[in-house]
Amino acid sequence: MSSIAPSVLSALSSLDPNATYTQAGGPKVKSSKGDIFYVKTGGARYYDQWKGEAESLKAMHAAAPGICPRLIAFGEDEESKQKPYMISEYKEFSSLSSPSGKNLARRMALELHEPRNSEAGAKGKFGFQWPTYCGATRLENGWFDTWDEAYGSLIKTLLDNLRQEGRSYSEICDLGDQVVVKYTRNVFLFSIMKLTSLLIPELLHSYSVLLV
């Protein structure tokens, strides 16, 4: 007997009413036609996080088809209207060869940032329209006219979250302020990434630990 949530089963059935669907271990759901889907369901507190994830998959797939799993459906439980679900293609991942890694890097650098692939109303701007999450850390995002404004907003969100936790994080927040004010205006991406490569993981780790 299927243990698939009714809303998920309804969404899958709309793809192919003649197929049957069964759990295939973990988040995998397999159709009688052989297709495999990645499915997750959860409580209301996950809605915003999964909405951002769903919109990200949709935008990336539209800009560079095949570079990420294709979003199949995102919605809420039909009865409670509170429990979100998300369905996407299921892809098996493995380590990349050197040529494959270079091709992936090329596609990410070029196709994902090509203005013609931008969403309507976002052409020529930087950022994203939905809040996204790194673990428990919420990033508000938004559209910005310049890259340094978008990057500065991301850092500022992390700093604001840490400041709310007390003065013990004042030193790292002060360092973050320097990055936002002085270095996000630097047009040389290498210089920015060299400076912040240690700062961002530390910010994310520090705030995520507080929420565990």
Secondary structure, 3 states (H helix, E strand, C coil): CCCCCHHHHHHHHHHCCCCCEEECCCCEEEECCCCEEEEEECCHHHHHHHHHHHHHHHHHHHHCCCCCCCEEEEEECCCCCCCEEEEEECCCCCCCCHHHHHHHHHHHHHCCCCHHHCCCCCCCCEEECCCEEECCEEECCEEECCHHHHHHHHHHHHHHHHHCCCHHHHHHHHHHHHHHHHHCCCCCHHHHHHHHCCHHHHHHHHHHHHHC
